[in-house]
Amino acid sequence: MGQITRSLLFEGAKFQLFEIVVDGRHLVQEFVDGLSESEQKKLVALLRRTADHGPPNNTEQFKKLADDLFEFKSFQVRIFCAFRGKSILVLTHGIKKKKDKHSKQDMDKARELLRALDGRKG
C-alpha cells in the first residue's frame, strides 16, 4: 500500500467524518461519485446527519459488523468505517452489497486500510 492519509469529508456538531486517501485517491469520494444521483443524495444526507447528531440508532442505516468495524447502509450501498476517539469516524471504502453476508475480503480491506492509517508516521 502506498502513501496513506485521511481527509475531512464532513464536520458537524457531534462528529468529524474522515475518509482514507491512498496515493492521492479519495476512496469514499470516488465510490460516491460513481453512484446514481439518488443514491448519492441519500448517502450524503446520512453522513451529514451523522456529523451533526451522531451515528443513527437505526440498524437499517448504521450497523456494527465486528468489534472495531461498522457500516453505513443505504439500500445496497455500504460504507465501512471505524471510530477513532469520541468524535471521529474514519470511512475506509464503499461497496454495493449484492449478497446477504459481507465478503471476508471487503472487511479485511477495511481493517487493512485502518491499520495502515493508524500506523503511518506523522
N, C-alpha and C positions, 0 to 999 in steps of 0.2 A: 504494500500500500504506500502511496506517495505522501506528499505533504497534506496534513490534516489540520483543519481549524474549525471554528464554529462561527456562524453569522447570525445576527439577531433577525428574526422574522417578525415577531410581534412583541410589543411591550405593553402591558396593561397594568391595572391597579393591583392585581394579585400575583401575576406571573410574567416572567420573560420566557419566550419560546425561541430557542435557537435551532438552527439546522446545521448538520455536519457538512463541511465543504472539503472535498478531496481533490487535490491538484487543480483548484480553481473551479471545480464542478459543484454547483449547489444542488445536492441530490434531491432534496424535497421540492425545491422550486422547479427544477426540471421535470419532476414527476407531475406536479400540479399543473404546469404549463401544458402537459400532454393530455390532460383530462378534458372532457366536454365542458362547455361554459356552465351548464347546470351543475355538474359535479364540482367544478371549481368554486362556484358561489357557495354551495352547501359546506364544503370543506373549509373555506376561508372564514365563513361565519362561525363555524365550530371552533376554529383555532383562535379567532379574535375573542369569542365569548370566554374561552378558557383563560386567555391572558387577563381579561377583566375580572372574571368571577371564580377562577379555579376550574379544575377538571370536572366534567359532568359526573353526576352520581348515576346516570343512566348507562347501564352496561351495553345498550344498543349504540352508544356514542363513544364510550371510553371503557376499556376493559384491561384488567391485569392478566398478562399472559404467563408470567413467571415471577419469581421473587423480585427481579430488578427490571422487568420489561413490561411495557404497556403498549396499547394501540389505540389510536383514534380511529373511529369507524363511521363511515358514511356509505351505506349500502355495501357494494363490493370493494369500495376504496378503503385502504388501510394505510396508516402512517405509524411506524414503530417509534417508540420514544422511551425515555427514562428520566427519572427525577435526578437532579444534581442540586442538592441543598433544598431549602424550604420553598424557594420561589423560582426555581429554574427547571424547565423541561427541555431536554435535548431531543430533537427529532432526527432520526437516523436516515430513513428512506421510506418510500411508499411502494405499494403493490396493489394490483387488482386481484382480489381473492376469488378464486373460481371454485374452490373445494371447501368442505366443512372445516377441515383442520388446516392449520398453517404448516407449510413445509419446514422441516428442520433447517434447511438452507436459508430461508428467509429470517428465521430467528437467530441463526448463527451469524448471518451477515450483520444484523443489528448489534449483536454483542461484540463482534469484531471491530466494528466502527467505533463503538463506545470505548472499548479497551484502548484502541489507538488514540482516540481523543484524550482520554484520561492520562495516557502515558506520554503524551507529547511534551517536549521541553519548552519552557517559556510559557 
